[in-house]
Amino acid sequence: MRYTLETIVKLRERGAIQDYAIAGAVASLYYLEPMLTEDIDVLVSITHLEQRGSGLVLLTPIENALAEMGFTERCDVGIRIGDWPVQFLPVASELDEAGLAEAIEIEIDGSPSLKVRVLSPEHIVAKALTVGRAKDLVRIQAFLAEKAVNLDKLKALLQRFNLMSDWSSFCFKSGCPNPFSVT
Amino acid sequence: MTAKHYPDLSDIFARRDAGRKQRARMSMGEKLKVMDKLRATADEFKEMRERRKSAPSRQKD
């Protein structure tokens, strides 16, 4: 996976992607114990990507750069870089945009060390809440159980993006006590 | 009727929690290696499942 992340960093150095942040399970990895995942999700800004009138965003600059680097194998979720499928997800909401702007840079130990940008824990939780699949809800529970999320920041984020009712539904469905409920 | 006594599992759950916390404290480099291993193991299981699915079903005698 390190090789795949190095390649993503190179894509930015080549200008094929501008702002980016690792999202999903691999971003969660920084805050939680390792969990099995199928792919690497990378949130990317769309400022330099061609957008069709229909709203469809073309990832051509990324695909071209990857092809120049020798990565042409497609798989069901995206493009295979090294051993890992990588899914490039263009920013598709204000929450995504804020996630990208508030992403943090982390250093991965090893030789040489590698710096990558990952979503903040609060943004991972908020995004998981909006996606809402069973595995996303499990991820939220893991963040809460491990106290890996700042509850004040999370509450502010959920309020900012009108996600408080989704949060209440999540707490109800999962049986998690709602840390924001007023009793 | 005597009440059944079941074993107290709290120490098992406590050890499990401690293990989870310990793994969460690993360095990112170590975690990436764990992810690679997890995926390789999962791939082996997937291949076994695919082989089993594509194998002709056993006939009853």
gemmi code that builds the backbone of each chain (N, CA, C; Angstrom):
import gemmi

chains = {
    "A": [
        ("MET", (0.815, -1.208, 0.000), (0.000, 0.000, 0.000), (0.854, 1.265, 0.000)),
        ("ARG", (2.008, 1.162, 0.617), (2.902, 2.321, 0.659), (3.229, 2.791, -0.774)),
        ("TYR", (3.515, 1.831, -1.640), (3.858, 2.151, -3.027), (2.686, 2.894, -3.695)),
        ("THR", (1.490, 2.437, -3.409), (0.295, 3.065, -4.000), (0.163, 4.504, -3.507)),
        ("LEU", (0.382, 4.710, -2.213), (0.292, 6.067, -1.660), (1.399, 6.957, -2.231)),
        ("GLU", (2.580, 6.378, -2.416), (3.690, 7.154, -3.021), (3.294, 7.625, -4.414)),
        ("THR", (2.614, 6.747, -5.145), (2.201, 7.092, -6.513), (1.163, 8.214, -6.497)),
        ("ILE", (0.281, 8.173, -5.514), (-0.737, 9.234, -5.409), (-0.049, 10.574, -5.126)),
        ("VAL", (0.958, 10.545, -4.274), (1.716, 11.777, -3.984), (2.412, 12.273, -5.252)),
        ("LYS", (2.941, 11.333, -6.036), (3.607, 11.715, -7.296), (2.621, 12.361, -8.264)),
        ("LEU", (1.387, 11.870, -8.257), (0.366, 12.457, -9.134), (0.176, 13.934, -8.815)),
        ("ARG", (0.240, 14.233, -7.532), (0.089, 15.643, -7.141), (1.324, 16.436, -7.563)),
        ("GLU", (2.480, 15.843, -7.389), (3.719, 16.540, -7.781), (3.727, 16.831, -9.282)),
        ("ARG", (3.143, 15.927, -10.066), (3.077, 16.127, -11.522), (1.954, 17.072, -11.919)),
        ("GLY", (1.119, 17.468, -10.972), (0.022, 18.389, -11.268), (-1.227, 17.707, -11.792)),
        ("ALA", (-1.231, 16.361, -11.797), (-2.416, 15.644, -12.304), (-3.574, 15.755, -11.315)),
        ("ILE", (-3.235, 15.867, -10.047), (-4.276, 16.199, -9.067), (-3.811, 17.427, -8.301)),
        ("GLN", (-4.770, 18.190, -7.820), (-4.396, 19.365, -7.041), (-4.608, 19.035, -5.576)),
        ("ASP", (-5.696, 19.527, -4.984), (-5.954, 19.131, -3.601), (-6.431, 17.687, -3.585)),
        ("TYR", (-6.004, 16.948, -2.582), (-6.484, 15.585, -2.443), (-6.459, 15.218, -0.967)),
        ("ALA", (-7.204, 14.200, -0.617), (-7.127, 13.636, 0.733), (-7.535, 12.178, 0.660)),
        ("ILE", (-6.762, 11.357, 1.334), (-7.147, 9.951, 1.439), (-8.393, 9.904, 2.328)),
        ("ALA", (-9.376, 9.135, 1.912), (-10.637, 9.060, 2.665), (-10.924, 7.597, 3.034)),
        ("GLY", (-12.087, 7.355, 3.588), (-12.550, 5.991, 3.855), (-11.683, 5.199, 4.820)),
        ("ALA", (-11.619, 3.901, 4.550), (-10.951, 2.978, 5.488), (-9.474, 3.295, 5.663)),
        ("VAL", (-8.827, 3.728, 4.585), (-7.377, 3.968, 4.693), (-7.100, 5.234, 5.503)),
        ("ALA", (-7.972, 6.221, 5.391), (-7.827, 7.405, 6.249), (-8.105, 7.018, 7.705)),
        ("SER", (-9.095, 6.161, 7.908), (-9.435, 5.716, 9.272), (-8.267, 4.989, 9.921)),
        ("LEU", (-7.487, 4.361, 9.084), (-6.325, 3.600, 9.554), (-5.401, 4.452, 10.431)),
        ("TYR", (-5.318, 5.717, 10.116), (-4.435, 6.603, 10.880), (-4.920, 6.750, 12.328)),
        ("TYR", (-6.232, 6.617, 12.515), (-6.809, 6.889, 13.841), (-7.213, 5.611, 14.586)),
        ("LEU", (-7.445, 4.530, 13.838), (-7.985, 3.304, 14.432), (-7.068, 2.123, 14.152)),
        ("GLU", (-7.480, 0.964, 14.651), (-6.723, -0.250, 14.341), (-6.936, -0.610, 12.867)),
        ("PRO", (-5.999, -1.350, 12.271), (-6.168, -1.720, 10.856), (-7.410, -2.583, 10.643)),
        ("MET", (-8.130, -2.277, 9.564), (-9.319, -3.051, 9.203), (-9.241, -3.397, 7.717)),
        ("LEU", (-9.820, -4.508, 7.371), (-9.764, -4.951, 5.977), (-10.512, -3.985, 5.059)),
        ("THR", (-9.904, -3.659, 3.947), (-10.615, -2.864, 2.939), (-10.239, -3.368, 1.552)),
        ("GLU", (-11.095, -3.059, 0.599), (-10.883, -3.537, -0.766), (-10.088, -2.547, -1.601)),
        ("ASP", (-10.193, -1.263, -1.234), (-9.606, -0.263, -2.117), (-9.200, 0.981, -1.338)),
        ("ILE", (-8.604, 1.917, -2.052), (-8.188, 3.179, -1.446), (-9.035, 4.287, -2.073)),
        ("ASP", (-9.729, 5.035, -1.245), (-10.538, 6.150, -1.745), (-9.720, 7.434, -1.644)),
        ("VAL", (-9.695, 8.171, -2.739), (-8.967, 9.444, -2.735), (-9.923, 10.540, -3.186)),
        ("LEU", (-10.175, 11.465, -2.292), (-11.030, 12.614, -2.623), (-10.167, 13.635, -3.357)),
        ("VAL", (-10.629, 14.104, -4.513), (-9.813, 15.052, -5.283), (-10.622, 16.296, -5.644)),
        ("SER", (-9.915, 17.421, -5.705), (-10.591, 18.666, -6.088), (-10.915, 18.621, -7.578)),
        ("ILE", (-11.889, 19.411, -7.955), (-12.337, 19.344, -9.364), (-11.985, 20.603, -10.142)),
        ("THR", (-11.244, 21.515, -9.519), (-11.002, 22.801, -10.177), (-10.335, 22.643, -11.540)),
        ("HIS", (-9.443, 21.650, -11.694), (-8.734, 21.494, -12.959), (-9.282, 20.346, -13.802)),
        ("LEU", (-10.379, 19.753, -13.329), (-10.954, 18.636, -14.084), (-12.075, 19.136, -14.982)),
        ("GLU", (-12.175, 18.513, -16.144), (-13.205, 18.924, -17.100), (-14.574, 18.454, -16.606)),
        ("GLN", (-15.512, 19.386, -16.616), (-16.858, 19.037, -16.162), (-17.830, 19.202, -17.320)),
        ("ARG", (-18.560, 18.154, -17.608), (-19.557, 18.191, -18.678), (-20.814, 18.920, -18.199)),
        ("GLY", (-21.600, 19.364, -19.140), (-22.842, 20.056, -18.806), (-23.754, 19.230, -17.917)),
        ("SER", (-23.672, 17.908, -18.061), (-24.517, 17.004, -17.265), (-24.056, 16.936, -15.817)),
        ("GLY", (-22.887, 17.519, -15.531), (-22.349, 17.440, -14.171), (-21.290, 16.363, -14.042)),
        ("LEU", (-21.160, 15.554, -15.100), (-20.171, 14.479, -15.086), (-18.749, 15.072, -15.084)),
        ("VAL", (-17.922, 14.589, -14.185), (-16.540, 15.081, -14.116), (-15.629, 14.035, -14.742)),
        ("LEU", (-14.772, 14.499, -15.659), (-13.868, 13.562, -16.314), (-12.533, 13.526, -15.579)),
        ("LEU", (-12.071, 12.333, -15.335), (-10.817, 12.170, -14.607), (-9.637, 12.018, -15.574)),
        ("THR", (-9.820, 12.533, -16.784), (-8.814, 12.319, -17.824), (-7.398, 12.709, -17.415)),
        ("PRO", (-7.179, 13.895, -16.788), (-5.787, 14.240, -16.429), (-5.157, 13.195, -15.506)),
        ("ILE", (-5.954, 12.669, -14.596), (-5.435, 11.655, -13.654), (-5.143, 10.364, -14.401)),
        ("GLU", (-6.096, 9.968, -15.245), (-5.921, 8.712, -15.990), (-4.728, 8.798, -16.946)),
        ("ASN", (-4.570, 9.969, -17.595), (-3.443, 10.126, -18.516), (-2.110, 10.045, -17.778)),
        ("ALA", (-2.043, 10.750, -16.644), (-0.798, 10.738, -15.871), (-0.475, 9.324, -15.384)),
        ("LEU", (-1.508, 8.612, -14.951), (-1.284, 7.235, -14.479), (-0.821, 6.343, -15.636)),
        ("ALA", (-1.420, 6.566, -16.806), (-1.021, 5.760, -17.969), (0.450, 6.022, -18.309)),
        ("GLU", (0.858, 7.306, -18.223), (2.270, 7.641, -18.483), (3.187, 6.955, -17.477)),
        ("MET", (2.669, 6.736, -16.279), (3.478, 6.086, -15.238), (3.348, 4.560, -15.316)),
        ("GLY", (2.565, 4.094, -16.268), (2.472, 2.645, -16.487), (1.281, 1.974, -15.829)),
        ("PHE", (0.354, 2.775, -15.290), (-0.803, 2.167, -14.621), (-2.037, 2.311, -15.508)),
        ("THR", (-2.392, 1.232, -16.148), (-3.525, 1.283, -17.078), (-4.598, 0.269, -16.732)),
        ("GLU", (-4.306, -0.579, -15.750), (-5.262, -1.652, -15.447), (-6.458, -1.103, -14.671)),
        ("ARG", (-7.621, -1.280, -15.264), (-8.845, -0.839, -14.593), (-9.448, -1.998, -13.817)),
        ("CYS", (-10.137, -1.674, -12.766), (-10.862, -2.717, -12.042), (-12.245, -2.156, -11.719)),
        ("ASP", (-13.059, -2.934, -11.018), (-14.455, -2.517, -10.837), (-14.600, -1.184, -10.104)),
        ("VAL", (-13.656, -0.838, -9.247), (-13.822, 0.420, -8.512), (-12.963, 1.560, -9.049)),
        ("GLY", (-12.007, 1.281, -9.872), (-11.162, 2.376, -10.357), (-9.951, 1.861, -11.103)),
        ("ILE", (-8.795, 2.373, -10.724), (-7.562, 2.007, -11.420), (-6.634, 1.310, -10.435)),
        ("ARG", (-5.998, 0.254, -10.900), (-5.098, -0.476, -10.017), (-3.724, 0.202, -10.027)),
        ("ILE", (-3.278, 0.572, -8.840), (-1.932, 1.149, -8.698), (-1.171, 0.216, -7.768)),
        ("GLY", (-0.199, -0.479, -8.339), (0.465, -1.508, -7.550), (-0.534, -2.604, -7.251)),
        ("ASP", (-0.610, -3.006, -5.985), (-1.522, -4.101, -5.627), (-2.920, -3.609, -5.269)),
        ("TRP", (-3.115, -2.301, -5.240), (-4.385, -1.789, -4.699), (-5.233, -1.062, -5.744)),
        ("PRO", (-6.519, -1.352, -5.777), (-7.421, -0.537, -6.601), (-7.596, 0.833, -5.933)),
        ("VAL", (-7.555, 1.867, -6.748), (-7.710, 3.213, -6.206), (-8.915, 3.863, -6.864)),
        ("GLN", (-9.776, 4.423, -6.018), (-10.945, 5.107, -6.542), (-10.760, 6.605, -6.305)),
        ("PHE", (-10.683, 7.369, -7.395), (-10.577, 8.822, -7.277), (-11.996, 9.386, -7.256)),
        ("LEU", (-12.315, 10.072, -6.189), (-13.669, 10.596, -6.008), (-13.641, 12.113, -6.090)),
        ("PRO", (-14.161, 12.681, -7.182), (-14.190, 14.140, -7.277), (-15.084, 14.733, -6.186)),
        ("VAL", (-14.706, 15.897, -5.699), (-15.521, 16.589, -4.690), (-16.946, 16.721, -5.214)),
        ("ALA", (-17.917, 16.285, -4.424), (-19.306, 16.256, -4.924), (-20.275, 16.963, -3.986)),
        ("SER", (-19.752, 17.620, -2.966), (-20.650, 18.316, -2.041), (-19.843, 19.350, -1.260)),
        ("GLU", (-20.555, 20.201, -0.550), (-19.866, 21.194, 0.284), (-19.112, 20.496, 1.415)),
        ("LEU", (-19.677, 19.398, 1.878), (-18.995, 18.631, 2.935), (-17.656, 18.100, 2.413)),
        ("ASP", (-17.660, 17.579, 1.184), (-16.406, 17.094, 0.578), (-15.395, 18.230, 0.467)),
        ("GLU", (-15.888, 19.373, 0.023), (-15.010, 20.527, -0.171), (-14.351, 20.931, 1.148)),
        ("ALA", (-15.176, 20.963, 2.198), (-14.650, 21.313, 3.519), (-13.672, 20.240, 4.006)),
        ("GLY", (-13.983, 18.991, 3.700), (-13.102, 17.891, 4.101), (-11.723, 18.031, 3.493)),
        ("LEU", (-11.724, 18.423, 2.237), (-10.455, 18.607, 1.524), (-9.679, 19.779, 2.127)),
        ("ALA", (-10.402, 20.860, 2.388), (-9.752, 22.063, 2.932), (-9.216, 21.815, 4.339)),
        ("GLU", (-9.879, 20.950, 5.087), (-9.488, 20.725, 6.483), (-8.723, 19.418, 6.679)),
        ("ALA", (-8.292, 18.826, 5.565), (-7.525, 17.567, 5.663), (-6.191, 17.840, 6.355)),
        ("ILE", (-5.642, 16.813, 6.934), (-4.366, 17.001, 7.639), (-3.261, 16.191, 6.952)),
        ("GLU", (-2.059, 16.702, 7.098), (-0.920, 15.993, 6.511), (-0.319, 15.075, 7.570)),
        ("ILE", (-0.137, 13.829, 7.214), (0.472, 12.894, 8.160), (1.771, 12.365, 7.564)),
        ("GLU", (2.616, 11.909, 8.456), (3.891, 11.371, 7.989), (3.874, 9.861, 8.195)),
        ("ILE", (4.219, 9.149, 7.157), (4.286, 7.686, 7.261), (5.741, 7.306, 7.437)),
        ("ASP", (6.008, 6.595, 8.533), (7.380, 6.215, 8.825), (7.896, 5.242, 7.771)),
        ("GLY", (9.190, 5.159, 7.677), (9.820, 4.290, 6.677), (10.918, 5.078, 6.005)),
        ("SER", (11.565, 4.460, 5.078), (12.689, 5.128, 4.438), (12.470, 5.183, 2.931)),
        ("PRO", (12.332, 6.344, 2.317), (12.190, 7.642, 3.000), (10.787, 7.783, 3.583)),
        ("SER", (10.644, 8.713, 4.527), (9.313, 8.930, 5.091), (8.431, 9.575, 4.020)),
        ("LEU", (7.157, 9.403, 4.186), (6.220, 9.844, 3.149), (5.139, 10.686, 3.804)),
        ("LYS", (4.838, 11.818, 3.181), (3.778, 12.671, 3.736), (2.549, 12.579, 2.843)),
        ("VAL", (1.422, 12.252, 3.445), (0.171, 12.193, 2.676), (-0.909, 12.973, 3.420)),
        ("ARG", (-1.922, 13.397, 2.675), (-3.030, 14.123, 3.291), (-4.185, 13.153, 3.527)),
        ("VAL", (-4.745, 13.208, 4.714), (-5.902, 12.351, 5.035), (-7.016, 13.217, 5.615)),
        ("LEU", (-8.242, 12.755, 5.485), (-9.370, 13.477, 6.084), (-9.225, 13.485, 7.599)),
        ("SER", (-9.728, 14.513, 8.223), (-9.739, 14.568, 9.691), (-10.738, 13.523, 10.200)),
        ("PRO", (-10.594, 13.088, 11.453), (-11.534, 12.077, 11.961), (-12.981, 12.561, 11.921)),
        ("GLU", (-13.187, 13.854, 12.177), (-14.558, 14.381, 12.187), (-15.160, 14.310, 10.775)),
        ("HIS", (-14.326, 14.604, 9.782), (-14.832, 14.525, 8.408), (-15.071, 13.081, 7.981)),
        ("ILE", (-14.233, 12.157, 8.451), (-14.465, 10.741, 8.106), (-15.818, 10.306, 8.665)),
        ("VAL", (-16.082, 10.699, 9.909), (-17.347, 10.310, 10.548), (-18.532, 10.969, 9.828)),
        ("ALA", (-18.410, 12.257, 9.523), (-19.521, 12.956, 8.856), (-19.792, 12.346, 7.482)),
        ("LYS", (-18.731, 12.033, 6.771), (-18.888, 11.438, 5.435), (-19.534, 10.057, 5.553)),
        ("ALA", (-19.061, 9.274, 6.521), (-19.631, 7.936, 6.730), (-21.123, 8.041, 7.029)),
        ("LEU", (-21.479, 9.062, 7.778), (-22.891, 9.275, 8.128), (-23.726, 9.542, 6.876)),
        ("THR", (-23.182, 10.334, 5.956), (-23.947, 10.663, 4.743), (-24.025, 9.468, 3.798)),
        ("VAL", (-22.978, 8.647, 3.781), (-22.996, 7.474, 2.890), (-23.941, 6.415, 3.468)),
        ("GLY", (-23.763, 6.138, 4.761), (-24.767, 5.373, 5.496), (-24.876, 3.878, 5.243)),
        ("ARG", (-23.855, 3.267, 4.600), (-23.914, 1.816, 4.457), (-23.593, 1.192, 5.814)),
        ("ALA", (-23.892, -0.104, 5.936), (-23.652, -0.769, 7.228), (-22.200, -0.595, 7.667)),
        ("LYS", (-21.265, -0.754, 6.715), (-19.851, -0.668, 7.097), (-19.460, 0.765, 7.502)),
        ("ASP", (-20.180, 1.751, 6.957), (-19.905, 3.141, 7.365), (-20.354, 3.371, 8.800)),
        ("LEU", (-21.499, 2.780, 9.138), (-22.019, 2.951, 10.500), (-21.119, 2.236, 11.510)),
        ("VAL", (-20.578, 1.099, 11.099), (-19.626, 0.381, 11.962), (-18.386, 1.249, 12.183)),
        ("ARG", (-17.976, 1.929, 11.126), (-16.791, 2.798, 11.236), (-17.043, 3.933, 12.233)),
        ("ILE", (-18.240, 4.505, 12.168), (-18.566, 5.580, 13.115), (-18.502, 5.048, 14.543)),
        ("GLN", (-19.068, 3.864, 14.736), (-19.055, 3.262, 16.079), (-17.620, 3.069, 16.563)),
        ("ALA", (-16.736, 2.648, 15.645), (-15.332, 2.426, 16.028), (-14.684, 3.748, 16.459)),
        ("PHE", (-14.967, 4.816, 15.732), (-14.407, 6.126, 16.102), (-14.907, 6.553, 17.488)),
        ("LEU", (-16.181, 6.292, 17.744), (-16.739, 6.680, 19.049), (-16.150, 5.814, 20.163)),
        ("ALA", (-16.105, 4.503, 19.905), (-15.614, 3.579, 20.935), (-14.158, 3.867, 21.287)),
        ("GLU", (-13.382, 4.223, 20.276), (-11.955, 4.472, 20.514), (-11.680, 5.926, 20.909)),
        ("LYS", (-12.744, 6.694, 21.048), (-12.604, 8.124, 21.359), (-11.596, 8.779, 20.393)),
        ("ALA", (-11.696, 8.397, 19.125), (-10.757, 8.887, 18.125), (-11.289, 10.123, 17.411)),
        ("VAL", (-12.409, 10.643, 17.895), (-12.997, 11.817, 17.255), (-13.262, 12.872, 18.335)),
        ("ASN", (-13.016, 14.122, 17.977), (-13.271, 15.216, 18.913), (-14.768, 15.559, 18.825)),
        ("LEU", (-15.489, 15.287, 19.916), (-16.955, 15.421, 19.871), (-17.404, 16.863, 19.659)),
        ("ASP", (-16.677, 17.823, 20.212), (-17.055, 19.232, 20.010), (-16.928, 19.610, 18.533)),
        ("LYS", (-15.804, 19.187, 17.953), (-15.587, 19.496, 16.524), (-16.609, 18.760, 15.659)),
        ("LEU", (-16.901, 17.510, 16.040), (-17.865, 16.727, 15.262), (-19.246, 17.385, 15.306)),
        ("LYS", (-19.644, 17.804, 16.497), (-20.956, 18.434, 16.635), (-21.038, 19.691, 15.764)),
        ("ALA", (-19.982, 20.493, 15.812), (-19.960, 21.725, 15.009), (-20.067, 21.391, 13.519)),
        ("LEU", (-19.364, 20.353, 13.113), (-19.392, 19.963, 11.696), (-20.778, 19.464, 11.281)),
        ("LEU", (-21.373, 18.645, 12.133), (-22.702, 18.108, 11.827), (-23.735, 19.229, 11.759)),
        ("GLN", (-23.591, 20.202, 12.660), (-24.532, 21.335, 12.639), (-24.321, 22.165, 11.369)),
        ("ARG", (-23.037, 22.376, 11.030), (-22.708, 23.197, 9.855), (-23.308, 22.611, 8.581)),
        ("PHE", (-23.366, 21.279, 8.497), (-23.864, 20.653, 7.271), (-25.236, 19.999, 7.456)),
        ("ASN", (-25.959, 20.477, 8.462), (-27.339, 20.005, 8.699), (-27.439, 18.484, 8.795)),
        ("LEU", (-26.551, 17.897, 9.549), (-26.542, 16.434, 9.657), (-26.970, 15.941, 11.043)),
        ("MET", (-27.506, 16.842, 11.861), (-27.845, 16.428, 13.225), (-28.971, 15.392, 13.265)),
        ("SER", (-29.938, 15.514, 12.336), (-31.016, 14.522, 12.387), (-30.511, 13.165, 11.894)),
        ("ASP", (-29.584, 13.178, 10.906), (-28.973, 11.912, 10.468), (-28.197, 11.287, 11.633)),
        ("TRP", (-27.559, 12.150, 12.414), (-26.785, 11.674, 13.553), (-27.720, 11.014, 14.589)),
        ("SER", (-28.830, 11.665, 14.853), (-29.783, 11.102, 15.823), (-30.297, 9.747, 15.327)),
        ("SER", (-30.570, 9.651, 14.018), (-31.038, 8.380, 13.455), (-29.976, 7.309, 13.609)),
        ("PHE", (-28.720, 7.691, 13.341), (-27.622, 6.729, 13.485), (-27.564, 6.210, 14.930)),
        ("CYS", (-27.643, 7.129, 15.892), (-27.551, 6.725, 17.310), (-28.703, 5.793, 17.666)),
        ("PHE", (-29.884, 6.106, 17.145), (-31.060, 5.286, 17.433), (-30.879, 3.882, 16.855)),
        ("LYS", (-30.464, 3.839, 15.561), (-30.334, 2.547, 14.879), (-29.229, 1.691, 15.484)),
        ("SER", (-28.127, 2.349, 15.831), (-26.954, 1.589, 16.299), (-27.015, 1.289, 17.786)),
        ("GLY", (-27.881, 1.998, 18.486), (-27.950, 1.799, 19.944), (-26.874, 2.555, 20.693)),
        ("CYS", (-26.108, 3.390, 19.975), (-25.071, 4.203, 20.638), (-25.752, 5.332, 21.404)),
        ("PRO", (-25.350, 5.577, 22.645), (-25.910, 6.746, 23.330), (-25.496, 8.017, 22.571)),
        ("ASN", (-26.460, 8.910, 22.371), (-26.148, 10.124, 21.610), (-25.380, 11.103, 22.490)),
        ("PRO", (-24.098, 11.353, 22.169), (-23.308, 12.242, 23.017), (-23.793, 13.691, 22.960)),
        ("PHE", (-24.648, 14.003, 21.989), (-25.105, 15.391, 21.832), (-26.533, 15.600, 22.334)),
        ("SER", (-27.132, 14.541, 22.879), (-28.532, 14.717, 23.295), (-28.582, 15.523, 24.586)),
        ("VAL", (-29.585, 16.378, 24.681), (-29.762, 17.193, 25.882), (-30.737, 16.448, 26.774)),
        ("THR", (-30.268, 16.057, 27.948), (-31.169, 15.314, 28.849), (-31.540, 16.156, 30.054)),
    ],
    "B": [
        ("MET", (-35.105, -26.157, 40.968), (-34.241, -26.006, 39.796), (-33.064, -25.089, 40.131)),
        ("THR", (-31.865, -25.590, 39.834), (-30.681, -24.776, 40.175), (-30.348, -23.837, 39.015)),
        ("ALA", (-29.918, -22.645, 39.386), (-29.577, -21.653, 38.359), (-28.245, -22.037, 37.716)),
        ("LYS", (-28.199, -21.891, 36.397), (-26.944, -22.195, 35.689), (-25.958, -21.059, 35.918)),
        ("HIS", (-24.704, -21.403, 36.092), (-23.680, -20.358, 36.230), (-22.836, -20.326, 34.966)),
        ("TYR", (-22.784, -19.172, 34.378), (-21.971, -19.030, 33.178), (-20.672, -18.320, 33.549)),
        ("PRO", (-19.614, -18.595, 32.778), (-18.331, -17.956, 33.127), (-18.376, -16.451, 32.896)),
        ("ASP", (-17.584, -15.739, 33.651), (-17.471, -14.286, 33.490), (-16.475, -14.023, 32.350)),
        ("LEU", (-16.936, -13.357, 31.322), (-16.075, -13.135, 30.139), (-15.458, -11.737, 30.125)),
        ("SER", (-15.640, -11.003, 31.216), (-15.202, -9.599, 31.169), (-13.702, -9.467, 30.920)),
        ("ASP", (-12.905, -10.429, 31.416), (-11.459, -10.320, 31.186), (-11.127, -10.528, 29.706)),
        ("ILE", (-11.900, -11.397, 29.040), (-11.669, -11.621, 27.603), (-11.974, -10.342, 26.830)),
        ("PHE", (-13.100, -9.703, 27.169), (-13.460, -8.453, 26.481), (-12.451, -7.345, 26.787)),
        ("ALA", (-11.967, -7.330, 28.008), (-10.984, -6.296, 28.380), (-9.692, -6.490, 27.592)),
        ("ARG", (-9.279, -7.759, 27.439), (-8.051, -8.031, 26.674), (-8.251, -7.660, 25.205)),
        ("ARG", (-9.451, -7.932, 24.712), (-9.748, -7.610, 23.317), (-9.667, -6.085, 23.103)),
        ("ASP", (-10.239, -5.348, 24.040), (-10.187, -3.877, 23.949), (-8.752, -3.369, 23.998)),
        ("ALA", (-7.975, -3.981, 24.905), (-6.574, -3.555, 25.043), (-5.816, -3.818, 23.741)),
        ("GLY", (-6.089, -4.962, 23.121), (-5.439, -5.304, 21.852), (-5.798, -4.309, 20.762)),
        ("ARG", (-7.077, -3.927, 20.747), (-7.552, -2.969, 19.743), (-6.840, -1.621, 19.917)),
        ("LYS", (-6.726, -1.210, 21.165), (-6.057, 0.073, 21.451), (-4.573, 0.005, 21.087)),
        ("GLN", (-3.969, -1.143, 21.388), (-2.544, -1.314, 21.079), (-2.327, -1.246, 19.560)),
        ("ARG", (-3.193, -1.902, 18.806), (-3.056, -1.888, 17.346), (-3.306, -0.482, 16.789)),
        ("ALA", (-4.221, 0.256, 17.439), (-4.501, 1.624, 16.975), (-3.285, 2.527, 17.191)),
        ("ARG", (-2.438, 2.161, 18.176), (-1.255, 2.989, 18.471), (-0.056, 2.643, 17.587)),
        ("MET", (-0.190, 1.622, 16.756), (0.928, 1.264, 15.876), (1.247, 2.437, 14.951)),
        ("SER", (2.476, 2.461, 14.446), (2.819, 3.539, 13.512), (2.077, 3.299, 12.197)),
        ("MET", (1.931, 4.362, 11.420), (1.200, 4.242, 10.151), (1.921, 3.261, 9.219)),
        ("GLY", (3.239, 3.286, 9.225), (4.002, 2.356, 8.379), (3.673, 0.907, 8.736)),
        ("GLU", (3.602, 0.620, 10.037), (3.276, -0.748, 10.481), (1.846, -1.106, 10.078)),
        ("LYS", (0.946, -0.141, 10.231), (-0.460, -0.404, 9.890), (-0.616, -0.714, 8.397)),
        ("LEU", (0.142, -0.005, 7.566), (0.047, -0.265, 6.123), (0.466, -1.697, 5.818)),
        ("LYS", (1.506, -2.166, 6.520), (1.959, -3.551, 6.299), (0.871, -4.539, 6.733)),
        ("VAL", (0.202, -4.231, 7.857), (-0.880, -5.099, 8.331), (-2.001, -5.150, 7.287)),
        ("MET", (-2.321, -3.978, 6.716), (-3.386, -3.914, 5.705), (-3.038, -4.791, 4.504)),
        ("ASP", (-1.769, -4.732, 4.085), (-1.348, -5.568, 2.945), (-1.546, -7.041, 3.269)),
        ("LYS", (-1.189, -7.425, 4.502), (-1.325, -8.846, 4.890), (-2.797, -9.248, 4.961)),
        ("LEU", (-3.619, -8.362, 5.554), (-5.052, -8.653, 5.661), (-5.648, -8.896, 4.277)),
        ("ARG", (-5.250, -8.040, 3.356), (-5.808, -8.132, 2.005), (-5.349, -9.407, 1.318)),
        ("ALA", (-4.066, -9.745, 1.501), (-3.552, -10.976, 0.886), (-4.318, -12.188, 1.427)),
        ("THR", (-4.576, -12.182, 2.728), (-5.316, -13.293, 3.334), (-6.736, -13.336, 2.782)),
        ("ALA", (-7.370, -12.162, 2.712), (-8.748, -12.107, 2.192), (-8.790, -12.592, 0.751)),
        ("ASP", (-7.768, -12.240, -0.038), (-7.716, -12.673, -1.439), (-7.642, -14.197, -1.538)),
        ("GLU", (-6.868, -14.810, -0.622), (-6.767, -16.275, -0.634), (-8.141, -16.904, -0.393)),
        ("PHE", (-8.860, -16.337, 0.570), (-10.203, -16.863, 0.866), (-11.133, -16.669, -0.330)),
        ("LYS", (-11.009, -15.514, -0.974), (-11.858, -15.242, -2.146), (-11.590, -16.258, -3.245)),
        ("GLU", (-10.295, -16.513, -3.478), (-9.940, -17.485, -4.524), (-10.509, -18.862, -4.196)),
        ("MET", (-10.394, -19.262, -2.913), (-10.935, -20.562, -2.497), (-12.439, -20.621, -2.752)),
        ("ARG", (-13.114, -19.503, -2.435), (-14.566, -19.458, -2.618), (-14.923, -19.571, -4.103)),
        ("GLU", (-14.144, -18.847, -4.931), (-14.401, -18.898, -6.374), (-14.193, -20.306, -6.915)),
        ("ARG", (-13.114, -20.958, -6.423), (-12.829, -22.328, -6.885), (-13.975, -23.259, -6.494)),
        ("ARG", (-14.459, -23.080, -5.251), (-15.535, -23.937, -4.753), (-16.813, -23.722, -5.578)),
        ("LYS", (-17.061, -22.422, -5.902), (-18.270, -22.109, -6.666), (-18.216, -22.683, -8.077)),
        ("SER", (-17.003, -22.651, -8.665), (-16.899, -23.105, -10.057), (-16.719, -24.623, -10.171)),
        ("ALA", (-16.419, -25.277, -9.041), (-16.256, -26.740, -9.079), (-17.612, -27.402, -9.287)),
        ("PRO", (-17.645, -28.540, -10.044), (-18.931, -29.228, -10.229), (-19.468, -29.723, -8.894)),
        ("SER", (-20.768, -29.548, -8.693), (-21.340, -29.954, -7.405), (-21.290, -31.465, -7.254)),
        ("ARG", (-21.069, -31.905, -6.003), (-20.953, -33.351, -5.750), (-22.313, -34.033, -5.878)),
        ("GLN", (-22.292, -35.136, -6.573), (-23.530, -35.906, -6.731), (-23.710, -36.829, -5.530)),
        ("LYS", (-24.951, -36.994, -5.142), (-25.214, -37.966, -4.087), (-25.209, -39.365, -4.681)),
        ("ASP", (-24.667, -40.325, -3.927), (-24.656, -41.707, -4.424), (-26.056, -42.300, -4.383)),
    ],
}
model = gemmi.Model(1)
for chain_id, residues in chains.items():
    chain = gemmi.Chain(chain_id)
    for i, (resn, *xyz) in enumerate(residues, 1):
        res = gemmi.Residue()
        res.name, res.seqid = resn, gemmi.SeqId(i, " ")
        for name, pos in zip(("N", "CA", "C"), xyz):
            atom = gemmi.Atom()
            atom.name, atom.element = name, gemmi.Element(name[0])
            atom.pos, atom.b_iso = gemmi.Position(*pos), 0.0
            res.add_atom(atom)
        chain.add_residue(res)
    model.add_chain(chain)
structure = gemmi.Structure()
structure.add_model(model)
structure.setup_entities()
